[in-house]
Amino acid sequence: MGVLDIVKPGVLYGDDVYKVFQYAKDNKFAIPAVNCTSSSTVTACLEAARKVNSPIIIQFSNGGSASFAGKGMDNKNQQASIMGSIAGAKFVHALAEYYGVAVILHTDHCAKKLLPWLYGLIEEGQKYFKEHGRPLFSSHMLDLSEEPHDVNVAEAKKILSLIAPLGMTLEMEIGITGGEEDGVDNTSVDNSKLYTQPKDIDLVYTTLIEVSPRFTIAAAFGNVHGVYKPGNVQLRPSILGDCQKYVREVHNLKEENPCFFVFHGGSGSAESEIEEALNHGVVKMNIDTDTQWSYWSGILKFYKAKEGFLQGQIGNPNGEEKPNKAYYDPRVWIREAEVSMVARVQDAYKNLNCVNRN
């Protein structure tokens, strides 16, 4: 049995998202969640998922959404980010089923200052639900990890109460992911805050399960956004196991891993650390920094290989009057970026034990 035996291709929502996460947890694999900024990066993700015959999580951050709308658009009152998210989501809806891929469509990190963006999307999602009978996004993410725990959890409950009737899932972060991503800078955070405590996880579980079982938790176990060499960051996946055990015992549950965990800051992680995290209930891992580099790397390699053909519209190593349109056509070099990104996402699938899961 595989994912497409329990859900259909296309954008997932409601219990189908829960079923896929449960299947991933039971079979100890995680689904790569890739931040997208354009139609090109979206189609690269869909292509990679089709190649490995597995589901994909496509997600849009606040800044990535603004980029999708166009950087020339004014983002006053988060309008560019809201409209970019909507445009990106509709683009994914249009193509996911065509690619034959099961997609969880997600919005990434929403810090306190970005709440107008999230609430704007919830409002738009409610309108979309009334019109189509399904949500625009599969899930949203709330990241108030820099706020007091009770404030964070209370806001998570409020948001889950709004989106659960739409058939949506909530991802919330508790404990801080270090480093910097999309304008959120935690490079100087106190080291102790990089490790979530079991009681904090239980507070999340106890509070949110009253509203809906459709939630995931981005728990901190030393994660850092950005790129780093293996060994430079002290990941402790065993913390996730401790949290699962605590929740299981407090609530007298039979399931070994009752919580759905999310792995943030996965770039540069050792395979052994990823494997341990999968054993402790991680069902989703965010990938951004490495895919950004792979996209650029494809262009860089193309330029180096074809440099003599990219110095002007006319004139190249084959002759002073030879045209170069076949080399500077955006469809050519953007495709090279996509090919490179597809390869990197495929590597992520292998690391996450997520190949041929359909």
Beta strands, then each sheet from edge to edge (+ up, - down):
strand 1: 10-11
strand 2: 31-35
strand 3: 56-60
strand 4: 102-107
strand 5: 139-142
strand 6: 169-174
strand 7: 179-181
strand 8: 184-186
strand 9: 215-219
strand 10: 261-263
strand 11: 282-287
strand 12: 314-316
strand 13: 319-323
sheet 1: 1+ 4+ 3+ 2+ 11+ 10+
sheet 2: 5+ 6+ 9+
sheet 3: 7+ 8-
sheet 4: 12+ 13-
end
